[in-house]
Amino acid sequence: MLSIFYSDEFLDHDTGAYHPEKPGRLTAITTALKTAPWADQLDWRSPTPINAQNNRLMAALEAIHPQQYIAAVQQLAHRGGGYIDPDTIVSPRSYDVALLAVSAWLDGVDQALATGEPAFVLARPPGHHALPQRGMGFCIFANAAIAAHHALQQPGVNRVAILDWDVHHGNGTQAIAENYTQMAYCSLHQSPFYPGTGAAEEQGIHNNILNLPMRRSSTLADYEPLFEQKIIPFLSHFQPDLLIVSAGYDATQADSLAEIALQPEDYGIFTDFCLQMTQRIVFGLEGGYDFDSLAQSVIATVRQCLRSE
């Protein structure tokens, strides 16, 4: 069984009809997963609710984001919504939904640590562009970095690695992770491209950052050697007690927001590389905007997890 953390409330983050990061992304994925031949091997779980008693959630959130920024997002939502930046929209329910997304990522961490097996967090909004003091690039809170910091507070967890295979560099995750000797961050991303960060020379003051810029039109033939020669050695040397994957699926050829030429089945190969390192993995959704390609890419990841059991 593979645990999938999901809630229909994630559909309530309303970005408007023409925004690429829209609720239909999750609808496409859930439909594909629930109609897959192995659907009975999925354990659908609701995230821990957000309420006054969820001290774990607020402690984890405030460890990364200043209270002023959190309050500003809450106030913007309560006023009826608005823009954090031209790409990042807050609707009336976005604050609560973004909190629930963080809660789901924390649940994924707790599940993977408790079972020693992978978990998949199917949440939105995404998070890897969110900086401590401001959201950007469709992202409100830094889900992956928050989850990594939370994991480090758990017994027996001394090191957490984050692998980001979204087509965009996770500038927010890197900005947070590079300050912690107990975190490592590795990103493959199209370059030059939004948000303009992620040069190979950016290695962090603790040498815990590995950036692998990819040329436009790159395919599996370009990615696979990097996993074998760069990513696996880097992550294995770090010896993480938990691996968090910022699982963006916008590097597929069908995705119009970028210019990389991966195929959905390639993500099964990426997933296998991860599983060969450790079974303690949290996959968390980031980007991916062509609905069919997105759904099939998630299918490839989940299918590989089930095969590894």
Number of C-alpha atoms within 10 A of each C-alpha: 16 19 20 25 24 21 20 12 17 22 20 18 22 20 23 12 9 7 14 18 26 20 21 14 20 23 15 17 20 18 11 18 21 13 10 14 10 13 14 12 13 16 13 15 15 15 21 17 14 18 12 8 9 12 11 12 23 19 12 22 25 15 13 20 20 13 13 11 17 20 12 14 24 18 14 18 20 15 11 12 20 16 16 19 14 10 15 18 25 25 20 19 19 28 25 20 24 27 22 26 30 31 29 30 31 27 23 28 28 18 20 23 23 10 11 15 20 29 30 29 27 25 29 34 32 27 31 31 26 26 23 22 15 20 24 22 23 26 28 30 32 27 34 33 32 26 27 27 22 23 23 17 11 12 8 10 15 16 20 27 27 28 22 27 24 24 28 30 28 32 21 26 27 30 17 20 26 20 14 15 15 19 24 28 28 27 28 24 27 24 20 15 18 16 14 12 19 27 15 12 10 16 17 18 11 14 12 23 24 24 23 23 20 19 15 16 15 17 18 17 9 13 16 16 11 15 17 12 10 15 22 16 14 19 22 12 9 16 17 21 18 25 27 29 25 28 28 25 26 28 33 30 19 21 20 14 17 21 20 23 17 23 18 24 18 18 26 20 17 18 21 17 16 22 19 10 16 18 20 22 28 31 29 29 26 31 28 28 24 20 17 16 23 26 23 20 26 27 21 19 22 24 20 19 23 14 8 13 11
